Amino acid sequence: MPISEIPSLLSNLLQSRQTILPKRLGSPGPDAEQLLLILDAAAHAPDHGQLLPWRFVVIPDGERSALGRAFSDALLERDSSALPEQLQQAYEKALRAPLLLMLVVEDQRGDAEIGLLERVVSAGCAVQNMLLMATALGFGSALTSGKALKSTSLRGLFRLNTHEYAICFLSLGTVQRAKPARVRPESDQYVTYLSTESE
Ligand SMILES: Cc1cc2nc3c(=O)[nH]c(=O)nc-3n(C[C@H](O)[C@H](O)[C@H](O)COP(=O)(O)O)c2cc1C
């Protein structure tokens, strides 16, 4: 296909996705119909062996305080001398962005030859599909990780078993304030060509 025919819709979509941190995501978030479109987008990710090694947990408004307590408990696990204001800051991280989901990947189901790295790649594709669908619907989005994801308190709250990993959170909402677009790397910064010729 000639380059001029590459659908500009897709390249515009790819270029318009950028991280908008949760503190800059306000209401409204996706409604029920939009949420379904975003969740369905994940199903189009490549998935070696169709293991479905990933899943998403939606954290509804009514459960945000439970997540906030898990965040502050996670901080206490790491630092028993954490100050009340630090614990409060950790708690409040759970209250940002109108839609919050957590990505979980597991490393056991199905063919053991399909290792964790492949499973995480599949999860990353699913996440990107969701981010692009959210962008197409006009929402801002962010991925966030952090030490709490490995904490006993958070793993307990989400009832993760020993084969499950909490990878990151997805926050979605209406952009309150965006930063200028980030300069993207050129492909020659991340692509080489295999060559068997000696130098
Ligand atoms: C798995 C994952 C976890 C991330 N966690 C954080 C985070 O905790 N805090 C943060 O500011 N950004 C986080 N990011 C977002 C990156 O920092 C962001 O994608 C990067 O700055 C590039 O910006 P862009 O998304 O606008 O291209 C995470 C990204 C990924 C893929």
The ligand as an SDF file (V2000), in Angstrom:
LIG
                    3D

 31 33  0  0  0  0  0  0  0  0999 V2000
    4.0160   -0.7210   32.9290 C   0  0  0  0  0  0  0  0  0  0  0  0
    4.1490    0.7780   33.0310 C   0  0  0  0  0  0  0  0  0  0  0  0
    4.1220    1.3870   34.2540 C   0  0  0  0  0  0  0  0  0  0  0  0
    4.2340    2.7720   34.3710 C   0  0  0  0  0  0  0  0  0  0  0  0
    4.2310    3.3580   35.6010 N   0  0  0  0  0  0  0  0  0  0  0  0
    4.3580    4.6990   35.7080 C   0  0  0  0  0  0  0  0  0  0  0  0
    4.3800    5.3350   36.9900 C   0  0  0  0  0  0  0  0  0  0  0  0
    4.2990    4.6820   38.0190 O   0  0  0  0  0  0  0  0  0  0  0  0
    4.4710    6.6740   37.0300 N   0  0  0  0  0  0  0  0  0  0  0  0
    4.5580    7.4330   35.8860 C   0  0  0  0  0  0  0  0  0  0  0  0
    4.6450    8.6460   35.9730 O   0  0  0  0  0  0  0  0  0  0  0  0
    4.5130    6.8520   34.6570 N   0  0  0  0  0  0  0  0  0  0  0  0
    4.4320    5.5180   34.5570 C   0  0  0  0  0  0  0  0  0  0  0  0
    4.3920    4.9190   33.3210 N   0  0  0  0  0  0  0  0  0  0  0  0
    4.2180    5.7720   32.1390 C   0  0  0  0  0  0  0  0  0  0  0  0
    5.5010    6.1450   31.4830 C   0  0  0  0  0  0  0  0  0  0  0  0
    6.2520    6.9360   32.3440 O   0  0  0  0  0  0  0  0  0  0  0  0
    5.1250    6.8950   30.2280 C   0  0  0  0  0  0  0  0  0  0  0  0
    4.5280    6.0240   29.3320 O   0  0  0  0  0  0  0  0  0  0  0  0
    6.3470    7.5280   29.6270 C   0  0  0  0  0  0  0  0  0  0  0  0
    6.7050    8.6280   30.3770 O   0  0  0  0  0  0  0  0  0  0  0  0
    6.1220    7.9160   28.2010 C   0  0  0  0  0  0  0  0  0  0  0  0
    5.1200    8.8510   28.0780 O   0  0  0  0  0  0  0  0  0  0  0  0
    3.9020    8.6420   27.0850 P   0  0  0  0  0  0  0  0  0  0  0  0
    3.0340    7.5730   27.6870 O   0  0  0  0  0  0  0  0  0  0  0  0
    3.2320    9.9870   27.0640 O   0  0  0  0  0  0  0  0  0  0  0  0
    4.4360    8.2460   25.7880 O   0  0  0  0  0  0  0  0  0  0  0  0
    4.3320    3.5420   33.1940 C   0  0  0  0  0  0  0  0  0  0  0  0
    4.3700    2.9250   31.9410 C   0  0  0  0  0  0  0  0  0  0  0  0
    4.2890    1.5580   31.8550 C   0  0  0  0  0  0  0  0  0  0  0  0
    4.3610    0.9050   30.4930 C   0  0  0  0  0  0  0  0  0  0  0  0
  1  2  1  0
  2  3  1  0
  2 30  2  0
  3  4  2  0
  4  5  1  0
  4 28  1  0
  5  6  2  0
  6  7  1  0
  6 13  1  0
  7  8  2  0
  7  9  1  0
  9 10  1  0
 10 11  2  0
 10 12  1  0
 12 13  2  0
 13 14  1  0
 14 15  1  0
 14 28  1  0
 15 16  1  0
 16 17  1  0
 16 18  1  0
 18 19  1  0
 18 20  1  0
 20 21  1  0
 20 22  1  0
 22 23  1  0
 23 24  1  0
 24 25  2  0
 24 26  1  0
 24 27  1  0
 28 29  2  0
 29 30  1  0
 30 31  1  0
M  END
$$$$
